[in-house]
Amino acid sequence: MKKRHVPIRMCIICRKKAPKKELIRFVCIIENNKKKLIEDIKQTKPGRGFYVCSPKCKEKLNTFKGWLKKCKGVKN
């Protein structure tokens, strides 16, 4: 039997690589003309997504402003 491909993603805080299903996904949206990240629990929302690997990295996401640059061009 053939092994299935497992998508690998990287945490934007610590840059650790892990299977997509093990990471927490956030999606960039525009609300009241401000860019904002929302958690995508089902990992199905459209748009630019970012991944974090742990609750510790999730806390650091609040102060990490690198995602603003990566959300350039996002339109909702």
PDB file of N, CA, C and O in Angstrom:
ATOM      1  N   MET A   1       0.842  -1.178   0.000  1.00  0.00           N
ATOM      2  CA  MET A   1       0.000   0.000   0.000  1.00  0.00           C
ATOM      3  C   MET A   1       0.893   1.250   0.000  1.00  0.00           C
ATOM      4  O   MET A   1       1.905   1.295   0.700  1.00  0.00           O
ATOM      5  N   LYS A   2       0.515   2.250  -0.781  1.00  0.00           N
ATOM      6  CA  LYS A   2       1.282   3.474  -0.931  1.00  0.00           C
ATOM      7  C   LYS A   2       1.024   4.429   0.241  1.00  0.00           C
ATOM      8  O   LYS A   2      -0.120   4.611   0.659  1.00  0.00           O
ATOM      9  N   LYS A   3       2.101   5.040   0.769  1.00  0.00           N
ATOM     10  CA  LYS A   3       1.945   6.018   1.848  1.00  0.00           C
ATOM     11  C   LYS A   3       1.386   7.317   1.285  1.00  0.00           C
ATOM     12  O   LYS A   3       1.762   7.754   0.198  1.00  0.00           O
ATOM     13  N   ARG A   4       0.485   7.922   2.045  1.00  0.00           N
ATOM     14  CA  ARG A   4      -0.108   9.187   1.630  1.00  0.00           C
ATOM     15  C   ARG A   4       0.838  10.344   1.948  1.00  0.00           C
ATOM     16  O   ARG A   4       1.604  10.297   2.910  1.00  0.00           O
ATOM     17  N   HIS A   5       0.767  11.364   1.130  1.00  0.00           N
ATOM     18  CA  HIS A   5       1.554  12.578   1.339  1.00  0.00           C
ATOM     19  C   HIS A   5       1.023  13.328   2.566  1.00  0.00           C
ATOM     20  O   HIS A   5      -0.188  13.500   2.711  1.00  0.00           O
ATOM     21  N   VAL A   6       1.913  13.769   3.437  1.00  0.00           N
ATOM     22  CA  VAL A   6       1.532  14.536   4.621  1.00  0.00           C
ATOM     23  C   VAL A   6       2.052  15.961   4.430  1.00  0.00           C
ATOM     24  O   VAL A   6       3.264  16.169   4.380  1.00  0.00           O
ATOM     25  N   PRO A   7       1.144  16.959   4.321  1.00  0.00           N
ATOM     26  CA  PRO A   7       1.604  18.334   4.140  1.00  0.00           C
ATOM     27  C   PRO A   7       2.342  18.841   5.377  1.00  0.00           C
ATOM     28  O   PRO A   7       1.888  18.647   6.505  1.00  0.00           O
ATOM     29  N   ILE A   8       3.477  19.487   5.154  1.00  0.00           N
ATOM     30  CA  ILE A   8       4.301  20.038   6.232  1.00  0.00           C
ATOM     31  C   ILE A   8       4.188  21.562   6.185  1.00  0.00           C
ATOM     32  O   ILE A   8       4.261  22.162   5.112  1.00  0.00           O
ATOM     33  N   ARG A   9       4.011  22.177   7.341  1.00  0.00           N
ATOM     34  CA  ARG A   9       3.947  23.631   7.455  1.00  0.00           C
ATOM     35  C   ARG A   9       4.939  24.077   8.524  1.00  0.00           C
ATOM     36  O   ARG A   9       5.430  23.267   9.310  1.00  0.00           O
ATOM     37  N   MET A  10       5.230  25.398   8.539  1.00  0.00           N
ATOM     38  CA  MET A  10       6.213  25.922   9.477  1.00  0.00           C
ATOM     39  C   MET A  10       5.573  26.971  10.390  1.00  0.00           C
ATOM     40  O   MET A  10       4.786  27.803   9.940  1.00  0.00           O
ATOM     41  N   CYS A  11       5.919  26.919  11.662  1.00  0.00           N
ATOM     42  CA  CYS A  11       5.464  27.897  12.651  1.00  0.00           C
ATOM     43  C   CYS A  11       6.114  29.243  12.319  1.00  0.00           C
ATOM     44  O   CYS A  11       7.324  29.305  12.103  1.00  0.00           O
ATOM     45  N   ILE A  12       5.320  30.328  12.276  1.00  0.00           N
ATOM     46  CA  ILE A  12       5.896  31.626  11.931  1.00  0.00           C
ATOM     47  C   ILE A  12       6.652  32.263  13.094  1.00  0.00           C
ATOM     48  O   ILE A  12       7.349  33.258  12.900  1.00  0.00           O
ATOM     49  N   ILE A  13       6.528  31.715  14.280  1.00  0.00           N
ATOM     50  CA  ILE A  13       7.231  32.262  15.437  1.00  0.00           C
ATOM     51  C   ILE A  13       8.587  31.578  15.632  1.00  0.00           C
ATOM     52  O   ILE A  13       9.620  32.247  15.614  1.00  0.00           O
ATOM     53  N   CYS A  14       8.596  30.259  15.817  1.00  0.00           N
ATOM     54  CA  CYS A  14       9.850  29.547  16.113  1.00  0.00           C
ATOM     55  C   CYS A  14      10.436  28.825  14.899  1.00  0.00           C
ATOM     56  O   CYS A  14      11.537  28.281  14.975  1.00  0.00           O
ATOM     57  N   ARG A  15       9.700  28.819  13.770  1.00  0.00           N
ATOM     58  CA  ARG A  15      10.129  28.218  12.508  1.00  0.00           C
ATOM     59  C   ARG A  15      10.282  26.697  12.566  1.00  0.00           C
ATOM     60  O   ARG A  15      11.003  26.116  11.754  1.00  0.00           O
ATOM     61  N   LYS A  16       9.615  26.056  13.511  1.00  0.00           N
ATOM     62  CA  LYS A  16       9.618  24.597  13.605  1.00  0.00           C
ATOM     63  C   LYS A  16       8.688  24.040  12.529  1.00  0.00           C
ATOM     64  O   LYS A  16       7.593  24.562  12.322  1.00  0.00           O
ATOM     65  N   LYS A  17       9.119  22.988  11.849  1.00  0.00           N
ATOM     66  CA  LYS A  17       8.291  22.348  10.826  1.00  0.00           C
ATOM     67  C   LYS A  17       7.566  21.158  11.431  1.00  0.00           C
ATOM     68  O   LYS A  17       8.135  20.403  12.218  1.00  0.00           O
ATOM     69  N   ALA A  18       6.288  20.997  11.049  1.00  0.00           N
ATOM     70  CA  ALA A  18       5.464  19.903  11.569  1.00  0.00           C
ATOM     71  C   ALA A  18       4.335  19.622  10.581  1.00  0.00           C
ATOM     72  O   ALA A  18       4.036  20.451   9.722  1.00  0.00           O
ATOM     73  N   PRO A  19       3.705  18.443  10.706  1.00  0.00           N
ATOM     74  CA  PRO A  19       2.539  18.163   9.862  1.00  0.00           C
ATOM     75  C   PRO A  19       1.440  19.207  10.096  1.00  0.00           C
ATOM     76  O   PRO A  19       1.229  19.667  11.218  1.00  0.00           O
ATOM     77  N   LYS A  20       0.763  19.559   9.036  1.00  0.00           N
ATOM     78  CA  LYS A  20      -0.265  20.600   9.059  1.00  0.00           C
ATOM     79  C   LYS A  20      -1.306  20.388  10.154  1.00  0.00           C
ATOM     80  O   LYS A  20      -1.704  21.346  10.816  1.00  0.00           O
ATOM     81  N   LYS A  21      -1.748  19.162  10.352  1.00  0.00           N
ATOM     82  CA  LYS A  21      -2.805  18.868  11.331  1.00  0.00           C
ATOM     83  C   LYS A  21      -2.365  19.092  12.782  1.00  0.00           C
ATOM     84  O   LYS A  21      -3.212  19.221  13.666  1.00  0.00           O
ATOM     85  N   GLU A  22      -1.045  19.139  13.038  1.00  0.00           N
ATOM     86  CA  GLU A  22      -0.543  19.339  14.400  1.00  0.00           C
ATOM     87  C   GLU A  22      -0.400  20.813  14.758  1.00  0.00           C
ATOM     88  O   GLU A  22      -0.137  21.144  15.914  1.00  0.00           O
ATOM     89  N   LEU A  23      -0.569  21.698  13.785  1.00  0.00           N
ATOM     90  CA  LEU A  23      -0.369  23.121  14.011  1.00  0.00           C
ATOM     91  C   LEU A  23      -1.702  23.856  14.117  1.00  0.00           C
ATOM     92  O   LEU A  23      -2.741  23.348  13.697  1.00  0.00           O
ATOM     93  N   ILE A  24      -1.654  25.052  14.684  1.00  0.00           N
ATOM     94  CA  ILE A  24      -2.831  25.908  14.827  1.00  0.00           C
ATOM     95  C   ILE A  24      -2.771  26.934  13.692  1.00  0.00           C
ATOM     96  O   ILE A  24      -1.759  27.612  13.520  1.00  0.00           O
ATOM     97  N   ARG A  25      -3.855  27.045  12.920  1.00  0.00           N
ATOM     98  CA  ARG A  25      -3.871  27.946  11.762  1.00  0.00           C
ATOM     99  C   ARG A  25      -4.613  29.233  12.083  1.00  0.00           C
ATOM    100  O   ARG A  25      -5.651  29.224  12.746  1.00  0.00           O
ATOM    101  N   PHE A  26      -4.058  30.343  11.598  1.00  0.00           N
ATOM    102  CA  PHE A  26      -4.693  31.653  11.696  1.00  0.00           C
ATOM    103  C   PHE A  26      -4.842  32.206  10.287  1.00  0.00           C
ATOM    104  O   PHE A  26      -4.005  31.945   9.423  1.00  0.00           O
ATOM    105  N   VAL A  27      -5.906  32.970  10.054  1.00  0.00           N
ATOM    106  CA  VAL A  27      -6.175  33.555   8.744  1.00  0.00           C
ATOM    107  C   VAL A  27      -6.223  35.069   8.881  1.00  0.00           C
ATOM    108  O   VAL A  27      -6.773  35.596   9.848  1.00  0.00           O
ATOM    109  N   CYS A  28      -5.650  35.756   7.917  1.00  0.00           N
ATOM    110  CA  CYS A  28      -5.638  37.215   7.889  1.00  0.00           C
ATOM    111  C   CYS A  28      -6.941  37.721   7.266  1.00  0.00           C
ATOM    112  O   CYS A  28      -7.315  37.310   6.168  1.00  0.00           O
ATOM    113  N   ILE A  29      -7.626  38.617   7.984  1.00  0.00           N
ATOM    114  CA  ILE A  29      -8.847  39.238   7.454  1.00  0.00           C
ATOM    115  C   ILE A  29      -8.742  40.752   7.641  1.00  0.00           C
ATOM    116  O   ILE A  29      -7.898  41.236   8.395  1.00  0.00           O
ATOM    117  N   ILE A  30      -9.598  41.483   6.954  1.00  0.00           N
ATOM    118  CA  ILE A  30      -9.660  42.933   7.132  1.00  0.00           C
ATOM    119  C   ILE A  30     -11.009  43.257   7.758  1.00  0.00           C
ATOM    120  O   ILE A  30     -12.063  42.923   7.217  1.00  0.00           O
ATOM    121  N   GLU A  31     -10.950  43.918   8.916  1.00  0.00           N
ATOM    122  CA  GLU A  31     -12.161  44.286   9.652  1.00  0.00           C
ATOM    123  C   GLU A  31     -12.038  45.746  10.056  1.00  0.00           C
ATOM    124  O   GLU A  31     -11.081  46.115  10.737  1.00  0.00           O
ATOM    125  N   ASN A  32     -12.982  46.580   9.654  1.00  0.00           N
ATOM    126  CA  ASN A  32     -12.946  48.023   9.928  1.00  0.00           C
ATOM    127  C   ASN A  32     -11.646  48.652   9.420  1.00  0.00           C
ATOM    128  O   ASN A  32     -11.025  49.457  10.115  1.00  0.00           O
ATOM    129  N   ASN A  33     -11.244  48.282   8.211  1.00  0.00           N
ATOM    130  CA  ASN A  33     -10.020  48.776   7.566  1.00  0.00           C
ATOM    131  C   ASN A  33      -8.746  48.451   8.341  1.00  0.00           C
ATOM    132  O   ASN A  33      -7.728  49.118   8.157  1.00  0.00           O
ATOM    133  N   LYS A  34      -8.787  47.445   9.197  1.00  0.00           N
ATOM    134  CA  LYS A  34      -7.602  46.995   9.939  1.00  0.00           C
ATOM    135  C   LYS A  34      -7.380  45.523   9.667  1.00  0.00           C
ATOM    136  O   LYS A  34      -8.331  44.744   9.600  1.00  0.00           O
ATOM    137  N   LYS A  35      -6.112  45.138   9.510  1.00  0.00           N
ATOM    138  CA  LYS A  35      -5.790  43.721   9.325  1.00  0.00           C
ATOM    139  C   LYS A  35      -5.831  43.033  10.677  1.00  0.00           C
ATOM    140  O   LYS A  35      -5.391  43.581  11.687  1.00  0.00           O
ATOM    141  N   LYS A  36      -6.368  41.818  10.675  1.00  0.00           N
ATOM    142  CA  LYS A  36      -6.572  41.095  11.927  1.00  0.00           C
ATOM    143  C   LYS A  36      -6.395  39.604  11.663  1.00  0.00           C
ATOM    144  O   LYS A  36      -6.713  39.123  10.575  1.00  0.00           O
ATOM    145  N   LEU A  37      -5.893  38.874  12.649  1.00  0.00           N
ATOM    146  CA  LEU A  37      -5.769  37.422  12.542  1.00  0.00           C
ATOM    147  C   LEU A  37      -6.886  36.766  13.339  1.00  0.00           C
ATOM    148  O   LEU A  37      -7.172  37.158  14.470  1.00  0.00           O
ATOM    149  N   ILE A  38      -7.512  35.759  12.733  1.00  0.00           N
ATOM    150  CA  ILE A  38      -8.501  34.969  13.462  1.00  0.00           C
ATOM    151  C   ILE A  38      -8.095  33.505  13.387  1.00  0.00           C
ATOM    152  O   ILE A  38      -7.524  33.059  12.393  1.00  0.00           O
ATOM    153  N   GLU A  39      -8.392  32.769  14.440  1.00  0.00           N
ATOM    154  CA  GLU A  39      -8.042  31.349  14.483  1.00  0.00           C
ATOM    155  C   GLU A  39      -8.967  30.558  13.560  1.00  0.00           C
ATOM    156  O   GLU A  39     -10.181  30.761  13.549  1.00  0.00           O
ATOM    157  N   ASP A  40      -8.374  29.665  12.797  1.00  0.00           N
ATOM    158  CA  ASP A  40      -9.115  28.817  11.858  1.00  0.00           C
ATOM    159  C   ASP A  40      -9.048  27.383  12.381  1.00  0.00           C
ATOM    160  O   ASP A  40      -8.154  26.622  12.010  1.00  0.00           O
ATOM    161  N   ILE A  41      -9.987  27.026  13.233  1.00  0.00           N
ATOM    162  CA  ILE A  41      -9.971  25.722  13.901  1.00  0.00           C
ATOM    163  C   ILE A  41     -10.088  24.572  12.908  1.00  0.00           C
ATOM    164  O   ILE A  41      -9.360  23.586  13.020  1.00  0.00           O
ATOM    165  N   LYS A  42     -10.993  24.682  11.939  1.00  0.00           N
ATOM    166  CA  LYS A  42     -11.193  23.599  10.965  1.00  0.00           C
ATOM    167  C   LYS A  42     -10.173  23.621   9.827  1.00  0.00           C
ATOM    168  O   LYS A  42     -10.125  22.695   9.018  1.00  0.00           O
ATOM    169  N   GLN A  43      -9.363  24.672   9.764  1.00  0.00           N
ATOM    170  CA  GLN A  43      -8.351  24.855   8.714  1.00  0.00           C
ATOM    171  C   GLN A  43      -8.967  24.849   7.320  1.00  0.00           C
ATOM    172  O   GLN A  43      -8.418  24.252   6.394  1.00  0.00           O
ATOM    173  N   THR A  44     -10.120  25.521   7.173  1.00  0.00           N
ATOM    174  CA  THR A  44     -10.810  25.549   5.882  1.00  0.00           C
ATOM    175  C   THR A  44     -11.139  26.960   5.393  1.00  0.00           C
ATOM    176  O   THR A  44     -11.627  27.114   4.274  1.00  0.00           O
ATOM    177  N   LYS A  45     -10.887  27.983   6.194  1.00  0.00           N
ATOM    178  CA  LYS A  45     -11.241  29.345   5.788  1.00  0.00           C
ATOM    179  C   LYS A  45     -10.354  29.795   4.630  1.00  0.00           C
ATOM    180  O   LYS A  45      -9.171  29.458   4.583  1.00  0.00           O
ATOM    181  N   PRO A  46     -10.925  30.557   3.696  1.00  0.00           N
ATOM    182  CA  PRO A  46     -10.118  31.049   2.577  1.00  0.00           C
ATOM    183  C   PRO A  46      -9.219  32.193   3.025  1.00  0.00           C
ATOM    184  O   PRO A  46      -9.504  32.863   4.018  1.00  0.00           O
ATOM    185  N   GLY A  47      -8.160  32.408   2.307  1.00  0.00           N
ATOM    186  CA  GLY A  47      -7.280  33.529   2.600  1.00  0.00           C
ATOM    187  C   GLY A  47      -5.896  33.094   3.025  1.00  0.00           C
ATOM    188  O   GLY A  47      -5.590  31.905   3.112  1.00  0.00           O
ATOM    189  N   ARG A  48      -5.068  34.088   3.286  1.00  0.00           N
ATOM    190  CA  ARG A  48      -3.678  33.858   3.663  1.00  0.00           C
ATOM    191  C   ARG A  48      -3.635  33.280   5.063  1.00  0.00           C
ATOM    192  O   ARG A  48      -4.134  33.892   6.008  1.00  0.00           O
ATOM    193  N   GLY A  49      -3.042  32.106   5.200  1.00  0.00           N
ATOM    194  CA  GLY A  49      -2.984  31.435   6.489  1.00  0.00           C
ATOM    195  C   GLY A  49      -1.592  31.433   7.092  1.00  0.00           C
ATOM    196  O   GLY A  49      -0.591  31.458   6.376  1.00  0.00           O
ATOM    197  N   PHE A  50      -1.540  31.403   8.413  1.00  0.00           N
ATOM    198  CA  PHE A  50      -0.295  31.331   9.169  1.00  0.00           C
ATOM    199  C   PHE A  50      -0.444  30.232  10.200  1.00  0.00           C
ATOM    200  O   PHE A  50      -1.548  29.968  10.677  1.00  0.00           O
ATOM    201  N   TYR A  51       0.650  29.594  10.545  1.00  0.00           N
ATOM    202  CA  TYR A  51       0.606  28.478  11.481  1.00  0.00           C
ATOM    203  C   TYR A  51       1.500  28.753  12.684  1.00  0.00           C
ATOM    204  O   TYR A  51       2.573  29.342  12.551  1.00  0.00           O
ATOM    205  N   VAL A  52       1.044  28.315  13.870  1.00  0.00           N
ATOM    206  CA  VAL A  52       1.859  28.330  15.082  1.00  0.00           C
ATOM    207  C   VAL A  52       1.817  26.934  15.682  1.00  0.00           C
ATOM    208  O   VAL A  52       0.833  26.209  15.528  1.00  0.00           O
ATOM    209  N   CYS A  53       2.906  26.559  16.374  1.00  0.00           N
ATOM    210  CA  CYS A  53       3.040  25.164  16.791  1.00  0.00           C
ATOM    211  C   CYS A  53       2.560  24.870  18.207  1.00  0.00           C
ATOM    212  O   CYS A  53       2.239  23.722  18.512  1.00  0.00           O
ATOM    213  N   SER A  54       2.501  25.869  19.078  1.00  0.00           N
ATOM    214  CA  SER A  54       2.164  25.585  20.472  1.00  0.00           C
ATOM    215  C   SER A  54       1.453  26.782  21.101  1.00  0.00           C
ATOM    216  O   SER A  54       1.454  27.877  20.541  1.00  0.00           O
ATOM    217  N   PRO A  55       0.847  26.565  22.266  1.00  0.00           N
ATOM    218  CA  PRO A  55       0.232  27.697  22.975  1.00  0.00           C
ATOM    219  C   PRO A  55       1.249  28.790  23.311  1.00  0.00           C
ATOM    220  O   PRO A  55       0.906  29.972  23.349  1.00  0.00           O
ATOM    221  N   LYS A  56       2.497  28.394  23.553  1.00  0.00           N
ATOM    222  CA  LYS A  56       3.559  29.360  23.852  1.00  0.00           C
ATOM    223  C   LYS A  56       3.792  30.282  22.648  1.00  0.00           C
ATOM    224  O   LYS A  56       3.905  31.498  22.799  1.00  0.00           O
ATOM    225  N   CYS A  57       3.861  29.691  21.465  1.00  0.00           N
ATOM    226  CA  CYS A  57       4.034  30.481  20.240  1.00  0.00           C
ATOM    227  C   CYS A  57       2.780  31.300  19.946  1.00  0.00           C
ATOM    228  O   CYS A  57       2.870  32.400  19.401  1.00  0.00           O
ATOM    229  N   LYS A  58       1.621  30.773  20.303  1.00  0.00           N
ATOM    230  CA  LYS A  58       0.353  31.485  20.097  1.00  0.00           C
ATOM    231  C   LYS A  58       0.341  32.779  20.912  1.00  0.00           C
ATOM    232  O   LYS A  58      -0.159  33.801  20.442  1.00  0.00           O
ATOM    233  N   GLU A  59       0.888  32.741  22.131  1.00  0.00           N
ATOM    234  CA  GLU A  59       0.980  33.939  22.967  1.00  0.00           C
ATOM    235  C   GLU A  59       1.898  34.972  22.328  1.00  0.00           C
ATOM    236  O   GLU A  59       1.604  36.167  22.349  1.00  0.00           O
ATOM    237  N   LYS A  60       3.011  34.512  21.757  1.00  0.00           N
ATOM    238  CA  LYS A  60       3.971  35.417  21.126  1.00  0.00           C
ATOM    239  C   LYS A  60       3.413  36.043  19.853  1.00  0.00           C
ATOM    240  O   LYS A  60       3.891  37.092  19.422  1.00  0.00           O
ATOM    241  N   LEU A  61       2.414  35.418  19.250  1.00  0.00           N
ATOM    242  CA  LEU A  61       1.807  35.933  18.025  1.00  0.00           C
ATOM    243  C   LEU A  61       1.189  37.311  18.251  1.00  0.00           C
ATOM    244  O   LEU A  61       1.128  38.120  17.326  1.00  0.00           O
ATOM    245  N   ASN A  62       0.728  37.586  19.478  1.00  0.00           N
ATOM    246  CA  ASN A  62       0.117  38.884  19.793  1.00  0.00           C
ATOM    247  C   ASN A  62       1.104  40.037  19.640  1.00  0.00           C
ATOM    248  O   ASN A  62       0.702  41.149  19.299  1.00  0.00           O
ATOM    249  N   THR A  63       2.390  39.786  19.888  1.00  0.00           N
ATOM    250  CA  THR A  63       3.396  40.841  19.782  1.00  0.00           C
ATOM    251  C   THR A  63       4.191  40.766  18.480  1.00  0.00           C
ATOM    252  O   THR A  63       4.922  41.702  18.159  1.00  0.00           O
ATOM    253  N   PHE A  64       4.066  39.680  17.729  1.00  0.00           N
ATOM    254  CA  PHE A  64       4.787  39.490  16.466  1.00  0.00           C
ATOM    255  C   PHE A  64       4.063  40.249  15.356  1.00  0.00           C
ATOM    256  O   PHE A  64       2.908  39.950  15.049  1.00  0.00           O
ATOM    257  N   LYS A  65       4.729  41.219  14.761  1.00  0.00           N
ATOM    258  CA  LYS A  65       4.091  42.049  13.734  1.00  0.00           C
ATOM    259  C   LYS A  65       4.486  41.639  12.314  1.00  0.00           C
ATOM    260  O   LYS A  65       4.072  42.291  11.355  1.00  0.00           O
ATOM    261  N   GLY A  66       5.273  40.578  12.160  1.00  0.00           N
ATOM    262  CA  GLY A  66       5.698  40.117  10.842  1.00  0.00           C
ATOM    263  C   GLY A  66       4.549  39.690   9.952  1.00  0.00           C
ATOM    264  O   GLY A  66       4.659  39.759   8.728  1.00  0.00           O
ATOM    265  N   TRP A  67       3.447  39.250  10.543  1.00  0.00           N
ATOM    266  CA  TRP A  67       2.298  38.800   9.753  1.00  0.00           C
ATOM    267  C   TRP A  67       1.650  39.948   8.996  1.00  0.00           C
ATOM    268  O   TRP A  67       1.029  39.722   7.957  1.00  0.00           O
ATOM    269  N   LEU A  68       1.779  41.183   9.494  1.00  0.00           N
ATOM    270  CA  LEU A  68       1.189  42.330   8.797  1.00  0.00           C
ATOM    271  C   LEU A  68       1.779  42.480   7.397  1.00  0.00           C
ATOM    272  O   LEU A  68       1.066  42.772   6.437  1.00  0.00           O
ATOM    273  N   LYS A  69       3.080  42.278   7.297  1.00  0.00           N
ATOM    274  CA  LYS A  69       3.763  42.372   6.008  1.00  0.00           C
ATOM    275  C   LYS A  69       3.312  41.244   5.081  1.00  0.00           C
ATOM    276  O   LYS A  69       3.148  41.453   3.878  1.00  0.00           O
ATOM    277  N   LYS A  70       3.113  40.058   5.635  1.00  0.00           N
ATOM    278  CA  LYS A  70       2.708  38.907   4.837  1.00  0.00           C
ATOM    279  C   LYS A  70       1.244  38.991   4.400  1.00  0.00           C
ATOM    280  O   LYS A  70       0.846  38.304   3.459  1.00  0.00           O
ATOM    281  N   CYS A  71       0.444  39.816   5.063  1.00  0.00           N
ATOM    282  CA  CYS A  71      -0.969  39.975   4.700  1.00  0.00           C
ATOM    283  C   CYS A  71      -1.160  41.004   3.590  1.00  0.00           C
ATOM    284  O   CYS A  71      -2.292  41.288   3.199  1.00  0.00           O
ATOM    285  N   LYS A  72      -0.085  41.556   3.089  1.00  0.00           N
ATOM    286  CA  LYS A  72      -0.167  42.571   2.043  1.00  0.00           C
ATOM    287  C   LYS A  72      -0.963  42.032   0.854  1.00  0.00           C
ATOM    288  O   LYS A  72      -0.672  40.949   0.346  1.00  0.00           O
ATOM    289  N   GLY A  73      -1.946  42.774   0.424  1.00  0.00           N
ATOM    290  CA  GLY A  73      -2.748  42.373  -0.725  1.00  0.00           C
ATOM    291  C   GLY A  73      -3.983  41.563  -0.376  1.00  0.00           C
ATOM    292  O   GLY A  73      -4.744  41.192  -1.270  1.00  0.00           O
ATOM    293  N   VAL A  74      -4.202  41.278   0.908  1.00  0.00           N
ATOM    294  CA  VAL A  74      -5.383  40.510   1.310  1.00  0.00           C
ATOM    295  C   VAL A  74      -6.610  41.396   1.200  1.00  0.00           C
ATOM    296  O   VAL A  74      -6.625  42.521   1.700  1.00  0.00           O
ATOM    297  N   LYS A  75      -7.640  40.879   0.541  1.00  0.00           N
ATOM    298  CA  LYS A  75      -8.899  41.614   0.390  1.00  0.00           C
ATOM    299  C   LYS A  75     -10.030  40.721   0.847  1.00  0.00           C
ATOM    300  O   LYS A  75     -10.106  39.562   0.439  1.00  0.00           O
ATOM    301  N   ASN A  76     -10.912  41.238   1.687  1.00  0.00           N
ATOM    302  CA  ASN A  76     -12.069  40.453   2.154  1.00  0.00           C
ATOM    303  C   ASN A  76     -13.341  41.089   1.693  1.00  0.00           C
ATOM    304  O   ASN A  76     -14.425  40.582   1.983  1.00  0.00           O
TER     305      ASN A  76
END
